[in-house]
Amino acid sequence: MSTIKLVVKSRGGRELLPDGLLLPVDATVDDLKARFAELKPYFYPSRQRFTLPPREGARSGEALVSGKRLSDYALEDGSVVVFKDLGPQISYRTVFFWEYLGPLLVYPLFYFLPHLFYCDLKVPERSVAQSLALAYWTFHYVKRELETFLVHKFSHATMPILNLFKNCTYYWGFAAFVAYFINHPLYTAPPVNRTYAALAFAMLCQFANFRCHVILANLRPAGAAKGYAIPRGFLFNLITCPNYTAEILGWVAFTVATQTAAAGLFTLVGAAQMAQWAIGKHKRLLKTFDGRDGREKYPRRWIMLPPVF
């Protein structure tokens, strides 16, 4: 079988393998990563990123995507690829499991063990709003845990391990923040009918969010080629990221049901982050499906929150 030898350089231009990296001519990007890991065991495949050399005036070159052949990038004997160490990695599922476990453990502590947090304040009987808030919060994060292992399909297997600590700080911290005020002995509950109505709407949002996640999971059948596809059906016919829409509206309803500024702040911070993700995804889909050279054109849709966004 014919082979090619690639020159592997760091982003600073230093050659990392004096003898080059020998691969079959029909090798894939995954073969490249596996072979590099054999020669440099410290850099296991998930912490590797290879790109083409940057063109003149560009900061970085085109990234080599797993699943594609090296020939797709016109790489041949003597070609240069640029290596970047992504740092220690951890699986998406592991991060999601731990970040969602925190809210399931932390929030109930304020409901069931208030004496640990409110000193000598006398704790009155729990209101309907407080009890339903606990039930909704628990349902939401149990749903997230189940989706992590049974529904979601991740386009990337891993993320930087630092994200575990960052994400857990966010979710665990906000769980304590929201729970502290909703379960406070001096908490004033809203009218019970408002709580019922708001949480009923929030539950509809939960099921809408779940439906969107199922559609995204089924977007590419098992074994299909990697790449972007246009989601269709249900709310995707109108909105690029309806899963975020349903998520945000659910937390808005939770805020109304509990009548707390803490829940409102949690909703605003989460919405701001999801807006950034939604804008990025919308731009990516518009760029990928531009209607040129036989490519499908991405339909006109709201990004996340019609009719304003």
BASE-172021 format. One record per residue (C-alpha): x, y, z. Coordinates in Angstrom, 2 decimals, padded with zeros to 5 digits. Each point is the difference from the previous one (the first is absolute). Example, Ala and Ser with C-alpha at 12.3 -4.5 7.8 and 13.67 -1.06 7.14 Angstrom:
2
012.30:-004.50:007.80
001.37:003.44:-000.66
This chain:
309
000.00:000.00:000.00
001.36:003.44:-000.94
000.70:002.41:002.83
000.51:003.70:000.62
002.21:001.74:002.52
-001.40:003.10:001.69
001.99:002.73:001.72
-001.55:000.82:003.38
000.75:003.45:001.40
-001.02:001.91:003.08
-001.81:003.30:-000.38
003.35:001.66:000.61
001.48:-001.79:-003.01
002.09:-002.60:001.84
000.13:-003.51:-001.50
-001.43:-002.46:002.53
001.04:-003.23:-001.74
003.49:000.13:-001.52
-000.72:-003.09:-002.11
-003.43:001.17:-001.06
-003.25:-001.94:000.34
-000.55:-002.91:-002.39
-003.58:-000.90:-000.97
-001.82:-001.95:-002.74
-000.98:002.19:-002.91
-003.69:-000.60:000.72
000.32:000.78:003.74
-002.62:002.00:001.88
000.37:002.79:002.53
-000.73:-002.57:002.70
002.89:-002.13:-001.30
002.24:003.05:000.22
-000.97:000.58:003.64
000.40:-003.65:000.92
003.47:-000.17:-001.57
001.09:003.25:001.66
-001.18:-001.38:003.36
002.16:-003.10:-000.57
003.04:002.19:-000.52
-000.95:002.53:002.70
-002.07:-001.96:002.57
-000.49:003.06:002.21
-002.21:001.52:-002.70
-002.92:-002.44:-000.17
-002.31:000.55:-003.01
-002.69:002.06:001.73
002.49:002.68:001.06
001.43:000.34:-003.53
-001.01:002.59:-002.57
001.54:000.13:-003.46
-000.35:002.78:-002.54
001.41:000.91:-003.36
002.66:002.72:000.04
-001.70:003.43:000.11
-000.27:001.90:-003.23
001.74:003.34:-000.30
-001.70:002.51:002.28
-002.03:-002.65:001.86
000.47:-000.82:003.68
-000.63:-003.74:-000.39
-000.54:-002.55:-002.70
-002.95:-002.25:-000.76
-000.60:-002.62:002.68
000.23:-003.68:-000.95
-003.35:-001.59:000.89
-000.25:-003.52:001.39
-001.50:-002.46:-002.48
001.42:001.71:-003.07
002.86:-001.32:-002.09
003.28:001.87:-000.17
-000.42:000.09:-003.77
-003.11:002.16:000.53
002.43:002.73:001.08
002.39:-000.66:-002.90
002.63:-001.28:002.42
002.75:-001.95:-001.72
003.54:-001.14:000.62
001.95:002.83:001.64
-003.06:002.06:000.96
000.04:001.93:003.27
-002.66:-000.26:002.71
-000.09:002.17:003.12
-000.58:-001.58:003.40
-001.68:001.60:003.02
-000.27:-001.56:003.44
-003.58:000.51:001.26
001.01:-000.88:003.55
-001.47:-002.66:002.30
-003.42:-001.13:-001.18
-003.11:-001.48:001.61
-003.09:-001.51:-001.59
-003.11:002.12:-000.50
-002.16:-002.55:001.79
002.23:000.06:003.07
-000.17:003.80:000.18
-003.77:000.05:-000.53
-000.53:-002.68:002.64
001.89:001.90:002.70
-001.29:003.46:-000.86
-003.62:-001.19:000.14
000.50:-002.16:003.07
000.82:003.06:002.08
-003.39:001.72:-000.35
-001.71:-003.30:000.84
001.97:-000.27:003.25
000.36:003.64:001.04
-003.52:001.39:-000.47
-001.82:-002.58:002.19
002.38:000.73:002.88
-001.54:003.46:000.42
-003.50:-001.47:-000.10
000.45:-002.97:002.33
002.78:001.29:002.29
-000.68:003.72:000.39
001.56:000.13:003.49
003.42:-000.42:-001.64
-000.33:003.27:-001.92
-002.37:002.37:001.80
001.48:-000.03:003.51
-002.64:000.62:002.66
-002.80:001.17:-002.27
-003.19:-001.93:000.52
-000.95:-001.90:-003.15
-003.73:000.10:-000.72
-001.89:-002.76:-001.78
001.05:-000.28:-003.62
-002.24:001.83:-002.47
-001.44:-001.52:-003.16
002.40:002.15:-002.06
003.05:-001.29:001.88
-001.04:-003.64:-000.28
-000.88:000.24:-003.70
003.23:001.91:-000.69
001.97:-002.90:001.49
-001.99:-002.49:-002.08
000.52:001.97:-003.23
003.71:000.58:000.68
000.52:-003.72:000.68
-001.95:-001.05:-003.09
002.03:002.35:-002.18
003.40:-001.30:001.08
-001.03:-003.66:000.04
-001.15:000.57:-003.58
003.37:001.51:-000.86
001.87:-002.95:001.49
-002.13:-002.51:-001.91
000.40:001.94:-003.25
003.77:000.05:000.49
000.20:-003.80:-000.10
-003.05:-000.95:-002.08
-000.62:002.80:-002.50
002.88:002.35:-000.71
002.53:-000.75:-002.73
003.12:002.10:000.30
001.84:001.29:-003.06
003.18:000.04:002.09
000.87:-002.78:002.40
001.91:002.18:002.48
000.52:003.51:001.30
002.80:001.64:002.05
000.00:-001.32:003.56
-000.11:003.57:001.33
-003.61:000.14:-001.22
-000.96:-002.53:002.66
000.92:002.43:002.78
-001.42:003.03:-001.80
-003.34:-001.67:-000.78
-000.36:-001.54:003.45
000.68:003.37:001.62
-002.77:001.53:-002.11
-002.65:-002.67:000.54
000.78:-000.89:003.62
000.42:003.66:000.97
-003.24:001.14:-001.58
-001.84:-002.96:001.51
001.01:001.20:003.47
-000.75:003.63:-000.86
-003.51:-000.66:-001.32
-000.85:-002.57:002.68
001.14:002.30:002.81
-002.54:002.69:-000.85
-002.92:-002.21:-001.05
000.23:-002.05:003.20
000.80:002.90:002.32
-002.18:000.21:003.13
-000.96:003.57:-000.98
-000.99:-000.98:-003.54
-003.35:001.36:-001.17
-001.77:-002.30:-002.42
-002.00:001.35:-002.94
-003.71:-000.81:-000.45
-000.31:-003.77:-000.30
-001.95:000.17:-003.28
002.87:001.93:-001.57
002.43:-002.68:001.14
-002.16:-002.78:-001.43
-000.45:001.77:-003.35
003.64:001.00:-000.36
001.37:-003.45:000.82
-002.54:-001.67:-002.28
001.35:002.17:-002.83
003.56:-000.79:001.13
-000.74:-003.72:-000.31
-001.23:000.52:-003.56
003.31:001.70:-000.70
001.84:-003.01:001.46
-001.76:-002.37:-002.38
000.61:002.36:-002.94
003.68:000.11:000.93
000.12:-003.81:000.18
-001.67:-000.28:-003.42
002.63:002.33:-001.48
002.80:-002.08:001.51
-001.44:-003.18:-001.52
-000.15:001.65:-003.43
003.64:001.10:000.31
001.05:-003.47:001.14
-001.67:-001.58:-003.03
001.41:002.56:-002.42
002.74:-002.36:-001.14
-000.59:-003.75:000.17
002.65:-002.20:001.60
002.88:-000.49:-002.41
-000.86:003.06:-002.08
002.80:002.32:-001.07
000.90:002.77:002.39
-001.00:003.52:-000.89
-002.84:002.46:000.36
-003.59:-000.66:-000.98
-003.04:002.27:000.06
-002.41:-000.91:002.83
-003.63:-000.17:-001.08
-003.34:-000.62:001.61
-001.82:001.33:003.06
001.37:003.42:001.08
003.08:-000.37:-002.21
-002.12:001.12:-002.96
-000.09:003.48:001.56
003.03:000.27:002.30
003.66:-001.05:-000.30
000.36:-000.87:003.69
-003.48:-000.76:001.37
001.51:-002.20:002.70
001.46:003.18:001.49
-003.32:001.81:-000.51
-001.86:-002.63:002.01
002.72:-000.10:002.65
-000.08:003.75:000.56
-003.79:000.28:000.02
-000.12:-002.84:002.51
002.26:001.93:002.38
-001.95:003.21:-000.57
-003.10:-001.90:001.10
001.91:-001.38:003.00
000.93:003.57:000.95
-003.66:001.07:-000.20
-001.08:-003.06:001.99
002.47:000.68:002.82
000.06:003.80:-000.12
003.71:000.27:000.78
002.72:002.23:-001.39
002.50:-002.84:000.44
-001.88:-002.18:-002.49
-000.24:002.98:-002.34
003.75:000.57:000.12
000.63:-003.69:-000.66
-002.33:000.24:-003.01
001.71:003.13:-001.38
003.53:-001.41:000.32
-001.04:-003.28:-001.63
-001.83:001.82:-002.80
003.04:002.16:-000.71
002.22:-003.07:-000.36
-002.53:-001.82:-002.18
-000.34:003.09:-002.20
003.74:-000.14:-000.73
-000.23:-003.69:-000.89
-003.08:000.60:-002.16
001.64:002.83:-001.95
003.04:-002.18:-000.66
-002.11:-002.93:-001.17
-002.17:002.22:-002.21
003.05:001.54:-001.68
001.53:-003.44:-000.49
-003.13:-001.34:-001.69
-000.32:003.10:-002.23
003.63:-000.39:-001.06
-000.23:-003.76:-000.54
-003.30:000.09:-001.88
000.54:003.08:-002.17
-001.87:-001.25:-003.10
003.14:000.12:-002.15
001.64:-002.71:-002.10
-002.96:-002.34:000.45
-000.13:000.37:003.78
-003.36:000.34:001.68
-000.97:003.49:001.17
-000.80:000.39:003.68
-003.62:001.14:000.41
-000.89:003.33:001.59
-000.53:-000.59:003.74
000.06:001.86:003.29
003.19:-000.65:001.95
-001.41:-000.68:003.46
-002.77:002.25:001.33
-002.57:001.11:-002.58
-001.06:002.62:-000.81
002.90:001.97:001.51
003.03:-002.26:-000.52
